Amino acid sequence: MIPGPRHGARPGAMRDSAEFRRIRALIDSVAAPCSEALLGPGDDAAIVESPGRQCLVVSTDLSVERVHFRREWLTWNAIGFRATAAAISDLAAMAARPIGVLVSLAVPPEADARTLDELASGIGECLRENGACLLGGDLSQSPGPVFIDVTVIGSADVPVRRSGARPGDELWVTGRLGGAALAAASWAAGLEPDPRARRAFERPPSRTGAARMLCETADVHALIDLSDGLAGDAEQMAAASGVRLVVESARVPLHPALEDWAQPEVALGMAVGGGEDYELLAAMPPGMAGVAAAELAREYGLDLSCVGRVEAGEGVEWHDARGEIISRPAGGFDHFDVES
């Protein structure tokens, strides 16, 4: 937690330390106040007012240098933004409204005040975009890579789970997929990414408002965010719901930077297996998506695409444009799969 004076320390001693000055600078740079925080950064814990009878929704997401990002690819501002956006996406996946975050940082000794200020500014931009605030956190030194751990707190009347998909439901995806994967592949090959793909990686979309609108205008049975790729996250929804998901590969919405690729199978592989799109996969009864699609387009300029259906059974089945079963185009990201 963003600390006050340590136990046993001289009164005022912490106030003069380099660590405390850096912490205060981080808080000031984030600059994202919250009306529901009865007590924010500065004490041993934050105090958040519980909004009526709503459920508090809590999650955490860890970003590790050279696993989730590389300093040579991104500015510190972009690193802070995307680490925060990845965590907040877990709230969107449950149609929860963001309240605030706790951010814990471990940075190497060479990270100076300017670096931390840029990192904090990216965190603050993401929080303001999502109507959330900084509740607290921790700052530590790392002997090597940078670690950014973001804990998010949100609220929802009835959080939507990934386990509610039912046979007969349709599968719908927000936005376009594969832009972030294309950017990462370009950098790995020593190339400068398409600017549209770079932005998809640097500035993951905020779908918290879209998720709530979707649930207000349609009967959403199940919801999951596409952090590990459509292929992997569809399997997660199928397993949690005890059903089979049938995905029609020709209907997967490709990111604009992938639409004109000469190798469409490679583009599809990036779109379904690359991950870090932070779009949403929703299971809804037939005929429910029309009004929702119109509202999302009007309010957010956001596409809503039907990519398949739910059946009795298990796992995920992939079909081509003729309805024939095909091999899965690509797997989702797995931290512990040596072949990922």
C-alpha positions in Angstrom: 0.0 0.0 0.0 1.2 3.6 -0.6 2.6 4.0 2.9 2.5 6.4 5.7 5.4 6.5 8.2 6.8 3.1 9.0 6.3 1.5 12.4 9.2 2.5 14.7 10.3 5.4 12.4 10.9 8.9 13.6 7.8 11.1 13.1 8.4 12.8 9.8 11.3 10.6 8.8 9.5 8.9 5.9 8.3 12.3 4.7 11.9 13.2 3.8 13.0 9.9 2.2 13.6 9.5 -1.5 11.1 6.7 -1.7 8.4 8.8 -0.2 9.1 11.7 -2.6 8.8 9.3 -5.5 5.5 7.9 -4.2 4.1 11.4 -3.8 5.2 12.2 -7.3 3.5 9.1 -8.6 0.2 9.9 -6.9 0.3 13.5 -8.2 1.1 12.3 -11.8 -1.8 9.8 -11.8 -4.2 12.6 -10.8 -7.4 10.5 -10.9 -9.6 11.4 -7.9 -12.6 9.2 -6.9 -15.8 10.2 -5.1 -16.3 6.7 -3.7 -12.9 6.6 -2.0 -13.5 7.6 1.6 -9.8 7.3 2.1 -7.3 7.1 -0.8 -3.5 6.8 -1.0 -1.5 7.7 2.1 -2.6 5.4 4.8 -2.2 1.6 5.3 -5.3 0.8 3.3 -7.9 2.5 1.2 -11.5 2.8 2.2 -14.1 2.4 -0.5 -17.8 3.2 0.0 -19.9 0.2 -1.0 -22.5 1.4 -3.6 -25.8 0.2 -2.2 -26.5 -3.5 -2.6 -24.2 -3.9 -5.6 -21.5 -6.6 -5.7 -17.9 -5.4 -5.5 -15.9 -7.0 -8.3 -12.2 -7.4 -7.7 -9.4 -8.7 -9.9 -5.6 -8.3 -10.4 -3.4 -8.4 -13.4 0.4 -8.6 -13.5 2.5 -7.1 -16.4 6.1 -8.3 -16.6 8.8 -6.8 -18.8 9.8 -9.1 -21.7 6.7 -11.2 -21.2 3.9 -8.6 -21.7 6.0 -5.6 -23.0 9.4 -4.5 -24.0 10.9 -1.1 -23.2 12.4 -0.9 -26.7 8.9 -1.1 -28.2 7.0 1.3 -26.0 7.2 4.6 -24.2 6.8 4.5 -20.4 3.5 6.3 -20.8 2.2 3.5 -23.1 3.5 0.8 -20.7 1.6 2.3 -17.8 -1.6 2.7 -19.9 -1.7 -0.8 -21.3 -0.9 -2.5 -17.9 -3.8 -0.6 -16.4 -6.1 -1.3 -19.3 -5.4 -5.0 -19.2 -6.5 -5.1 -15.5 -9.6 -3.0 -16.1 -10.6 -5.3 -18.9 -11.4 -8.0 -16.3 -14.1 -5.6 -15.0 -15.5 -5.2 -18.5 -15.7 -9.0 -18.7 -18.2 -9.0 -15.9 -20.0 -5.9 -16.9 -18.8 -4.1 -13.8 -18.3 -0.4 -13.4 -14.7 0.6 -12.4 -14.2 2.3 -9.1 -10.5 2.3 -8.5 -7.2 0.5 -8.7 -4.2 -0.4 -6.5 -0.9 -0.3 -8.4 2.3 -2.0 -7.3 5.5 -1.3 -9.1 8.9 -2.9 -9.0 11.4 -0.9 -11.1 15.2 -1.1 -11.5 17.5 1.5 -9.8 18.1 3.4 -13.0 14.4 4.3 -13.3 14.5 8.0 -12.5 11.8 10.4 -11.5 11.0 11.3 -15.1 10.5 7.6 -16.0 8.2 7.2 -13.1 6.3 10.3 -14.0 5.8 9.1 -17.6 4.7 5.7 -16.3 2.2 7.3 -13.9 0.9 9.6 -16.6 -0.1 6.6 -18.7 -1.8 5.0 -15.7 -3.7 8.2 -15.0 -4.8 8.5 -18.6 -6.3 5.0 -18.6 -8.0 5.6 -15.2 -9.6 8.8 -16.4 -10.8 7.2 -19.6 -12.5 4.5 -17.5 -13.9 6.8 -14.8 -11.7 5.1 -12.1 -9.2 6.4 -9.6 -6.0 5.4 -7.8 -6.7 4.0 -4.4 -3.1 3.1 -3.4 -0.3 0.7 -4.1 3.3 0.0 -3.5 6.7 0.9 -4.9 9.8 -1.4 -4.7 13.1 -1.8 -6.4 13.6 -4.6 -8.9 17.1 -6.1 -9.6 16.1 -6.7 -13.2 12.8 -6.5 -15.1 9.9 -4.1 -14.4 6.8 -5.5 -12.7 3.5 -3.7 -12.8 0.7 -5.3 -10.7 -2.7 -3.7 -11.0 -5.6 -4.7 -8.7 -9.0 -3.4 -9.9 -12.2 -2.8 -7.9 -15.6 -2.3 -9.5 -19.2 -2.7 -8.8 -22.2 -4.4 -10.6 -25.8 -5.2 -9.7 -25.4 -8.7 -11.2 -21.9 -9.5 -12.5 -22.0 -11.6 -15.7 -19.9 -14.8 -15.6 -18.3 -16.8 -18.3 -20.2 -19.9 -17.1 -23.7 -19.0 -18.4 -23.6 -19.9 -22.1 -26.5 -22.2 -23.1 -27.2 -24.4 -26.1 -29.0 -22.2 -28.7 -27.2 -19.0 -27.8 -25.4 -17.0 -30.4 -21.7 -15.9 -30.0 -20.9 -12.3 -30.6 -17.6 -10.4 -30.6 -17.0 -6.6 -30.1 -14.5 -4.7 -32.3 -11.9 -6.2 -34.6 -9.2 -8.8 -33.7 -5.5 -9.3 -34.3 -4.1 -5.7 -34.3 -2.1 -6.1 -31.1 -0.7 -9.5 -32.3 0.3 -8.0 -35.6 2.2 -5.2 -33.8 4.1 -7.6 -31.6 5.0 -9.8 -34.5 6.3 -6.8 -36.5 8.5 -5.7 -33.6 9.8 -9.2 -33.1 10.8 -9.3 -36.8 12.6 -6.0 -36.5 9.9 -4.1 -38.4 7.9 -1.0 -37.6 4.3 -2.0 -37.1 1.4 -0.6 -39.1 0.3 2.6 -37.1 -3.1 1.1 -36.6 -1.7 -2.1 -35.2 0.7 -0.2 -32.9 -2.2 1.8 -31.4 -4.1 -1.5 -30.8 -1.1 -2.7 -28.8 -0.2 0.6 -27.0 -3.8 1.7 -26.2 -6.0 -1.4 -25.6 -9.7 -0.4 -25.9 -11.8 0.3 -22.9 -15.0 -1.9 -23.1 -16.3 -1.3 -19.6 -19.1 1.1 -20.8 -19.8 -1.1 -23.8 -20.1 -4.2 -21.7 -22.7 -2.5 -19.4 -24.6 -1.2 -22.4 -24.6 -4.6 -24.0 -26.1 -6.1 -20.8 -28.6 -3.4 -20.5 -29.9 -3.9 -24.0 -29.6 -7.7 -24.4 -29.9 -10.8 -22.2 -26.2 -11.7 -22.0 -25.8 -15.2 -20.6 -22.0 -15.3 -20.6 -19.2 -12.8 -21.1 -15.4 -13.0 -21.3 -12.7 -10.6 -22.4 -10.3 -11.7 -25.2 -7.0 -11.2 -23.4 -5.5 -14.6 -24.5 -7.1 -14.7 -28.0 -10.5 -15.8 -29.2 -9.3 -19.4 -29.6 -8.1 -19.7 -26.0 -10.8 -17.7 -24.4 -13.6 -19.5 -26.3 -12.3 -22.7 -24.8 -12.4 -21.1 -21.3 -16.1 -20.1 -21.8 -17.0 -23.6 -23.2 -15.3 -25.3 -20.2 -16.9 -23.0 -17.6 -20.4 -23.4 -19.2 -20.2 -27.1 -19.9 -21.1 -26.6 -23.6 -19.6 -26.7 -27.1 -18.9 -23.4 -28.9 -19.0 -23.5 -32.7 -17.0 -20.7 -34.2 -17.3 -19.8 -37.9 -13.8 -18.7 -39.0 -15.0 -16.7 -42.0 -17.1 -14.5 -39.6 -14.2 -13.5 -37.3 -13.8 -9.7 -37.5 -10.2 -8.9 -38.6 -8.4 -5.8 -37.5 -8.2 -3.3 -40.5 -4.4 -3.8 -40.6 -5.0 -7.5 -41.4 -7.9 -7.3 -43.8 -5.9 -7.2 -47.1 -3.2 -9.7 -46.2 -2.1 -12.0 -49.0 -2.1 -14.9 -46.6 -5.6 -14.9 -45.1 -4.8 -18.0 -43.0 -2.0 -16.2 -41.3 -4.2 -13.1 -40.6 -6.9 -15.4 -39.2 -4.3 -17.1 -36.9 -3.2 -13.7 -35.5 -6.9 -12.6 -35.0 -7.9 -15.7 -33.1 -4.7 -16.7 -31.4 -2.6 -13.6 -30.9 -4.3 -12.3 -27.7 -4.3 -8.9 -26.0 -7.2 -7.5 -28.0 -9.2 -6.9 -24.9 -12.5 -7.1 -26.8 -15.5 -9.1 -25.5 -17.0 -12.5 -26.4 -20.7 -12.7 -25.4 -23.2 -15.5 -25.5 -26.8 -14.3 -26.1 -30.1 -15.8 -27.2 -31.0 -15.5 -30.9 -32.5 -12.2 -31.9 -31.2 -10.3 -28.9 -28.2 -8.5 -30.5 -30.0 -6.2 -32.9 -30.8 -3.3 -30.6 -27.5 -3.8 -28.7 -25.5 -3.6 -32.0 -27.2 -0.4 -33.0 -26.6 1.2 -29.5 -22.9 0.2 -29.5 -22.4 1.6 -32.9 -24.2 4.9 -32.0 -22.5 5.4 -28.6 -19.1 3.9 -29.2 -18.7 3.5 -32.9 -18.2 -0.2 -32.1 -18.9 -3.2 -34.3 -20.7 -6.3 -32.9 -20.2 -9.4 -35.0 -21.8 -12.8 -34.7 -19.1 -15.5 -35.0 -20.9 -18.6 -34.1 -23.3 -20.5 -31.8 -23.5 -22.6 -28.7 -24.4 -26.3 -28.8 -24.7 -29.2 -26.3 -21.3 -30.9 -26.0 -17.9 -29.7 -25.0 -14.9 -27.8 -26.3 -14.7 -25.5 -29.3 -15.4 -26.6 -32.9 -14.2 -24.5 -35.8 -16.0 -24.3 -39.1 -15.0 -22.8 -42.5 -17.2 -20.8 -44.8 -18.9 -23.9 -46.1 -19.8 -25.1 -42.6 -17.2 -27.9 -42.6 -15.2 -28.7 -39.5 -11.6 -27.5 -39.7 -8.6 -27.5 -37.4 -8.3 -24.7 -34.8 -6.6 -21.8 -36.6 -4.3 -21.0 -33.7 -4.0 -21.6 -29.9 -4.5 -18.9 -27.3 -1.5 -17.6 -25.3 -0.3 -19.8 -22.5 2.4 -18.5 -20.1 3.6 -22.0 -19.4 3.4 -23.6 -22.8 7.0 -23.9 -24.1 5.6 -23.8 -27.6 3.7 -20.6 -27.3 
